[in-house]
């Protein structure tokens, strides 16, 4: 696929009959990765220290080596959070919104604009501190509810307004 001048993907020559344009995927801001890694460190470093001290005092120095397990979880979780963050993306199409995520098990959610009932923008204290917000889409079928975490507040509000507008236009015929 090649990207056209308007930012939409156009099929390459010889892409095959019935091959429509590819969606233009948008990844999540790096701030989400920073928040998730910060939470990983804030949970596992004190846990490592607490387990090491408690096992050292009550069970002996040899058992204190088990304190390395949370530290190993931190060392394993750091790159895994990066892979997970890179797997999240979304694309706006003419009739629906695509949300794709997952490293081992890829999950792609398609939310038709006409089926949206509510679009919410939420931001907890830690998200606000790092300038992030989440967009949550509600539909009549609970299975198609979807969330896009870690957006900038401006992008979340833009998406909310656009999706609400498209949802109202598409649901008028129902």
C-alpha positions in Angstrom: 0.0 0.0 0.0 1.1 3.5 -0.7 -0.1 6.6 1.1 -1.9 9.2 -0.9 -1.6 12.9 -0.6 -4.6 13.2 1.8 -3.1 10.7 4.2 -5.3 7.8 3.0 -3.8 4.5 1.9 -4.3 3.6 -1.7 -3.8 0.1 -3.1 -0.7 -0.6 -5.1 -1.0 -1.6 -8.7 -1.7 -5.3 -8.9 -3.1 -5.5 -5.4 -5.9 -7.8 -6.7 -9.5 -7.4 -7.5 -11.7 -6.2 -4.6 -8.8 -5.0 -2.6 -10.0 -1.7 -1.0 -7.9 0.9 0.5 -6.0 -0.1 3.7 -7.0 1.8 6.8 -4.6 4.5 8.1 -3.6 3.3 11.5 -2.7 5.6 14.4 -0.6 4.5 17.3 -0.8 5.6 20.9 1.3 8.4 22.4 4.5 7.4 24.2 3.2 8.8 27.5 1.1 5.7 28.0 4.2 3.5 27.9 5.9 5.9 30.4 2.9 5.7 32.8 2.7 1.9 32.6 6.5 1.5 33.2 6.3 3.9 36.1 3.5 1.8 37.7 5.6 -1.3 37.1 8.5 0.2 39.0 6.4 1.7 41.7 4.8 -1.7 42.5 7.7 -4.1 42.0 10.7 -2.3 43.5 9.0 -1.8 47.0 7.7 -5.4 46.8 11.3 -6.6 46.1 12.6 -4.7 49.1 9.7 -5.8 51.4 10.0 -9.4 50.5 13.8 -9.3 50.9 13.7 -7.7 54.3 10.8 -9.9 55.6 12.4 -13.1 54.4 15.8 -12.1 55.6 14.5 -11.3 59.1 12.0 -14.2 59.6 13.4 -17.0 57.4 17.1 -16.3 57.0 19.4 -14.9 54.4 19.1 -17.8 52.0 15.3 -17.4 51.7 15.8 -13.6 51.1 17.0 -14.6 47.6 13.3 -15.1 46.7 13.1 -11.3 46.8 14.7 -11.5 43.3 11.5 -12.9 41.9 9.7 -9.5 41.8 12.8 -7.9 40.4 12.9 -10.6 37.7 9.2 -9.7 37.0 10.3 -6.1 36.5 13.1 -7.0 34.1 10.7 -9.2 32.1 7.8 -6.7 32.2 9.8 -3.7 31.0 10.2 -4.9 27.4 6.8 -6.6 27.4 5.1 -3.3 28.2 6.9 -1.8 25.2 5.6 -4.6 22.9 2.1 -4.2 24.2 2.2 -0.4 23.7 3.3 -0.8 20.1 0.5 -3.3 19.4 -2.3 -0.7 20.2 -3.5 1.2 17.2 -6.8 2.6 15.8 -8.1 3.7 12.4 -11.1 5.7 11.4 -12.9 4.4 8.3 -15.9 5.7 6.5 -18.4 3.6 8.4 -16.6 2.3 11.5 -13.7 2.6 13.9 -11.1 -0.1 14.0 -9.2 -0.8 17.2 -6.3 -3.3 17.1 -4.3 -4.6 20.0 -2.4 -7.6 21.3 1.0 -9.2 20.9 0.4 -13.0 21.1 -3.3 -12.9 20.6 -4.2 -10.1 18.2 -7.6 -8.6 18.8 -9.3 -6.3 16.3 -12.6 -4.6 17.3 -14.8 -3.0 14.7 -17.3 -0.5 16.1 -19.8 0.8 13.5 -20.6 4.5 13.9 -24.3 3.9 13.7 -24.2 1.4 16.7 -22.5 3.8 19.1 -24.7 4.9 22.0 -22.2 6.7 24.2 -18.6 8.0 23.7 -16.8 8.9 27.0 -13.5 10.5 27.6 -12.0 9.7 31.1 -8.8 10.6 32.8 -7.7 9.5 36.2 -5.2 11.4 38.4 -2.2 9.7 37.1 -3.4 10.0 33.5 -4.0 13.8 34.0 -0.5 14.1 35.6 1.0 12.7 32.3 -1.4 14.5 30.0 -3.3 11.4 28.9 -7.0 10.4 28.6 -8.9 7.3 27.6 -11.8 7.1 25.1 -14.5 4.5 25.8 -17.1 3.6 23.3 -20.4 2.0 24.4 -22.8 0.2 22.0 -26.0 -1.8 22.5 -24.0 -5.0 22.4 -21.7 -5.2 25.4 -19.3 -7.4 23.4 -18.4 -4.5 21.1 -17.7 -1.9 23.8 -14.2 -0.7 23.2 -11.5 1.5 24.8 -8.6 3.4 23.4 -6.2 4.2 26.4 -3.5 6.7 26.6 -4.6 9.3 24.1 -3.7 13.0 24.5 -6.7 14.9 25.8 -7.0 16.9 22.6 -7.0 13.8 20.4 -9.5 12.1 22.8 -11.9 15.1 22.6 -11.5 15.3 18.8 -12.3 11.6 18.5 -15.2 11.9 20.9 -16.7 14.8 18.9 -16.1 13.2 15.5 -17.5 9.8 16.6 -20.5 11.3 18.2 -21.2 13.4 15.1 -20.8 10.3 12.8 -22.9 8.2 15.2 -25.8 10.6 15.1 -25.6 10.9 11.3 -25.5 7.1 10.8 -28.2 6.2 13.4 -30.8 8.6 11.9 -32.0 5.9 9.5 -32.6 3.3 12.3 
